[in-house]
Amino acid sequence: MSPHCRSAPVSARTYHTIAARVARHFHYVRRMRFPRGSDRADVAIIGGGIVGLSLAWYLRKLGVERVTLVERGEPGQQSTGAASGGIRRQFGTRVEIEMTLAGWRFYEEVLSHSSYTDAFDQAGYAFLAGPRQIDALGRAWMLQQEIGLPVRWLGPAELAEMFPYCELHGLVGGTFCGEDGFIDPPAVVQWLLRQCRAQGVHILEQTPVDAVTIAGRRIRTIRSGRTIVAADAVVNAAGAWAGCVGTLAGVNIPVEPSPRVKYVTDSGRHFSANSPLIIDLPTGTYVRLRQGGAILGVKPKKRVVSFNVETNQRIFARMARRVCERFPGLHGAKLRGLIKGLYELTPDGLPLGGPVAGVTGLYVIAGFNGHGIMHGPGVARALAELIVMGKSEALDLGPLRPDRFERHIATKHYNFL
């Protein structure tokens, strides 16, 4: 990654100042009257995927003493567990690029830590465009150049040279960034779990939240069966279930679940060994090489909202036909496995990050539209700063404010995939 992605070190004096603010901010919580037998926390987080875990990690780094994380299943086993782990900077809006850069600062710290043994797979990302997509892709590329990102524009000759295994009919251009790539989500989750537990984060597994108590327009407790957690601040980081958690609190969180399936085939041999992840915008398909095979994905032609992830041979055959339009070497590919998961969709394709209007102490960080791995940690750091210090320094959370739809200030943008 480029030098401008690197985060500046935080001085000991700054952390002492933050610690003092934390102590003052949460002091009155210790004098509140809580339900008998409840677990007490300064901040309670609902959701134990990459977003919730990185938020807990940042809160402890900022000096929050009592952090409790509540997860409905096992940490990292929902959407995070099905994620590809892609980290790319090829987006069409400044805020999305800034979220990637903020997230990369987290991964730089993880990758350089002595206890983390995995590596970043710098495979690259490529976008292929036809006449209908080329203008939007060109505008995105111009923005990327303005920001200073190492993204190449590809004309027809460059496409033919780089991708001889693709059917190039109907393509007029593309982009490529060789510094984009992949991390291993399970490895990062396990590292975060070890770090959070070592720092004293209380993690409750197999604990689905079934009630949220609000008194005097202030968050008070969350409950799972007989387990009650009382906290001054509660963060809804429940991913595709964030809307359901919002309903428990009596507020609207515009996040909807959308099923996604990736198929793993045995035909990686038809591609070059150094092939990047290739996203074909005309067909809405993508292919990534992995462990001698290929991972195939297809963007749905219409918005599907459901928790049910449907998979069968008919769906695979339909997806394979679309993929083979651009990647003919995959004809006759044998199915080796599948990866099922949920995207968490918002109306404008950007996540929610900030306080929930009308309920003091309630926050939300969700709705990453399939980009939680690359964008989640950066937004989590910014939200942790907002909760602790009253302002975010890692990232401007203004475009992500949860009430932007009610206030009619949401902006439209081109969502690649």
N, C-alpha and C positions, 0 to 999 in steps of 0.2 A: 504494500500500500504506500501511497505517497506521503512525504513528510508532513503535509498539512493535516493528515489524519491523526497525528499523534497528539496525545493530551499532555498539557503542562502539569508538572508535579505540584501537589498541594502542600504548602508549608505547614510545619507543626503549629505555628501561631494561628493559621487559618483554622485548623482542626480544633484547637483549644477554644477559639471564638465560637465555632459551630457547636461544640459541646456545651458551652455556657448557654447558648440560645436554646438548645434542646432541653436542658435542665429547666429553664424558665418556662418553656412552652408546655411541657408535660407535667409541671410540678403540681398543678391543681388536680390532675387525674388521681393522684395518690390520696387526695382528701375527699374524693367522691364516694358515695355510698353505692356499692355494687350488690347484685344479687348474691346471696350466700352460696358458696361452693363454686363460684365462677372463676375462670382463668382470667387474669388481668393482664392487659397489654397496653402499651402506648399506641402501637399500631397493629391492627389485625389485617391480614391479607387473605382474601378468598381466591384461591387458585394457585396451584403449584407447578405451573409450566415454566418455560424460560422467562416469561415476563414477571410472574410472581416471585420466583426465586431470585432473579437479578434485582428486583425491587427490595426484597428483604436484605440482600447483601449490601446494597447501597445505603439503606437506612442504618444498618449497623455501622458501616464505615463513617456515616455522618454523626454517629454518637447516640442514636436512639437506643435506649437501654433494653426495652422489652418489646420484642417483635414476635408475633405469633402468626404462623402461616397455616391455613386450613385447606386441605385438598380432598376432593370428593373420592379420589382413587389413590393411585400411587403417583408421586411427583414425576412430572415429565412424561406420563404415559398417555396423555390425551392428544391434542393437536401437535404438541411438541414432539411426541414420540413418532409421529408419521411424517415429520418435516424432512425436506431434502437437505436443509442446512445451507442453502444458498445465500451468499452475500454479494450483492451487486450494487453498482452506483449508477447504472443506466436507467434512470427514471425521467419522467417528463416534467416534473415540477421541482422547484428548489427545495420545498419542505421535505419531499421524499428523499432527495439526495442528502440533505442535511441529517435526516434520521439515520441513513446508512452510515454516514461519517461519524455520527455520535455513537452508533452501535459498534463501529469498528474500534473505537477507543476502548470499549469494554473488552473486545476480543484480543486486542493488543496486550492488555493486561493479563488476560487469561493465558494466552499463548506463551507469554514470557515468564509465567510463574513456574517455579521449580517443581511444583507438585502436579503440573498438568503435562501429560506425556503424549497427547495426540498432536496433530499438525494441521495446518491450513492447506487444503488442496487447491492450489492456484490454477485451476483448469481453464478459467475464462468463461465469458458469456458472449453469445452472438445473437443478434436480432436480424431476421430476414424480413424484407418488406416488399409488397407489391404496389401497384399504382394507388390503391386506396389508402395505404398506410404510410406512404413515403413522406408526405408533407408533415404528418405528426411526428414521425421518427426524425425527420430533419430538424424540426423545431426543438425536439428533445436534445439532439446532438449539439445544436448551437448553444443551448443552455449549458450542457456539460462542458463544452469548450470554454464558455465564459467563466465557469467556476474553476476551470483548470484541470479537469479530469482526463486521464490518459485513454480516451475513447477514440478509436479509428472509424472513419467513414469508409464504407466498402462500396465500390461501384461494381458493375457486372463482371468486369475482368477479375477483380479481387475476389468476388464470390466464387467464380469458377476455379480460381487457384486454391482457395482455402477449403472449399467444400465440393470436391469432385464426386463425392458419393451422394450428393443431393440432386434432385430434379429441379433445375433452376428456371424452368419455364414459368413465366409470369412474375418473376422477381426483378426488381429494378434497382435495389440497393440494400444496404444493411449497415450495422455497426458492430464493433467488437472491442471488448476491453479484456486484455490479457491478465489484469490484476484482480479481476473478480474471481470468485471461487466458492469453496464449501468448507464448512466446519462440520464436525460430527455431533449432532444434537445430544445423543445419549451421553457422550463423553463430557460435554459441557454441563449437562444436568447433574451428573454424578459429582463433578468437581464442585459445582455450586452447592449441592447438598452437603458435601464434606465441609466446605467453607462456612456455610450458614450454621451448621450444627456446632462446629468448633467455636463460632462466635456467639453461641448462645441463643440462636433463633429457635423458638419452640415450634416444631413441625408436627401437625396432627394429620396423619394419613387416614384414608378410608372414613372421612368425616364430611359428608355432604351437608352443606348449610340448608336448613329447612325453615329458618325464621330469622328475621332482622327486626330488632326493636328500636323504635325512634320515640323520643320523648322531648317535647318542647322544641320540635324541629331540629333536634340534635341526635346524631347517632349514639346509641347506647350499648347494645349488645348484638352478637350474632349467636345462633344456636344450631346445634346439630344433635338431635335426640336429647339426651340428658347433658350434653356438653355445652356449656355457656362460656362465651368469651366476651368480656366487657372491655371496651377500648375507647380511647379518645378519638381515634381516627380509624376508619375501616376503608380498605381499598378493594374494589371489585376488579379482580384480575382473572375472572372466570372464563375468559376466552369466548368460545361459542356459546357458553351458558351465561354470559354476562347479562343478557336481556332477562333471563329467568331470575337471576339474583336481584336485578333492579325491580322486578315485579314484587319480590318479597319485601323490598324496602318502600314500595308504593311510588316508585319513580320510573320514568320511561328511559331505558337505555337502548338506543337504536342500533343494536347489534343482533344479527340473525345468523343462524348456522346454515352452511351450504356444503353438501357432501362433495368430496373429491376422491378419485381413485387413480393410483399410478400402477401401471403394469410393468413387471420385470420380465424381460425376454432373454433368450439365449443368443441373440444375433449381434452382439457388439463387435464381432469380427468384421462386419461390413463397413466399419468406420476406421479412420486413422487413429492411432494410439493416443495422439495428443488432441483429439477432438474436444472442443469446449461444449458446454451446454448450449444447444441451438434452439432458439425460439422462433418458430415460423408464424409470423403474424397473420398471413392470409388464411391459413388453415386452423389457427389457434392451437397448434400442437407444439410439443417440445420433446427433445430426446437428450438424455445424458448417459454417457458410458459409465459403468461401475462394475468392478469385479468380473470382467470378462463378458458382461451382458449389457443390456440397454434398459434404461428406465424411460417409459413412455407416459406422457401426460397430455390431456386434451382439455382446453378451456370450454365449459358448457356454452352452447349457443344461446341459451337463455338462463336467466337467474333462477336457480333452484333453491328453495328454502326448506330445509328438513334436517332432522338429526339422523335420519335413516340413510345409511350409505349402501346403495344397492350395487351388487356385483353379480354378473353372470356371464356366460359365454357369449350371449347376444350383444351385451354392452361392449365386451372386449373386441368382438369382431367389428362393431361399428367404429370404435376408437381406432383399431388397427387400419381400417380403410382410410381414415382421415390422415393418419400418420404416414402411411405408405404413399400418399400423393406426393409428399416431399422427400421421403426417405425410402426409395424403392427397394433398397437392400434388406428391408425388414419384412418383405413379403415371405410368408410361410414361417415367420418367427414363432417359436414355441413358448408358451407361457410358463415361466418359472415361479412366479409368485406375484402377489399384489400387496399394495400398501394403501390402507384406507384411513381417511381422516376427515376433519371438518375445517373449512375456512370459516372465518368470522367476518361477516360482511357489514359494512356501514353504507348509508345512502350515497356518500361521495367518494368512497374508496380510501379514505384516510382514517386512521385510528382515533379513538377518543382518549384523551389524557388530561385529567384535571379534576377540579371539584364538581360535584353534582349540585346543581342549583336547587335551593329549597331545603337542603338537609346539611347542616353544619357538621363537618367531620367525615362526610362520605365522599369518596373519590372513586374514579373509574379509570382503568387503563386496559383497553380491550379494543377489538375490532380492527386487527391488523391486516385483514384481507389477504391472508396467506403469507405475510411478510414479517411474522412475529420474531423469527430467528434473527433477521438482519436489523429490524427496527426496534424490537421490544426493549433490549437492554439500554439503548440510548434514551428512549422515552422514559424508561424506568428511572434512570439517573436523574433526569430533569424533574420527574414527579417527586422523587425523594427529596430533592433540593427544595421544591415548592412546599412540601409538607413541613420540612424542618426549618427552612430559612425564610419562607414566605415568598421566594422568587426562585426561578429556575435559571441556571447559568449554562448548563450543558446544551440546551436546546430551547428555542422559543416555542412554548406550548400554546400560544395564541391560536394558530390555525387548527389545533386539535381540541379546542375547548368543547366539552360535551354538549353545551347548550347552543351550538352554532346553528343547528337546524331550526330550533324554535325562534332564534333571533334573526334567521334568514341571512346569515353571513357566511354560509358554506360556499366554497368555490368548486366549479367543475374542473376536472383535469382528465388527461388521457391515461387510462390504466392499461399498461401493456399486457399484464397477465395476472 
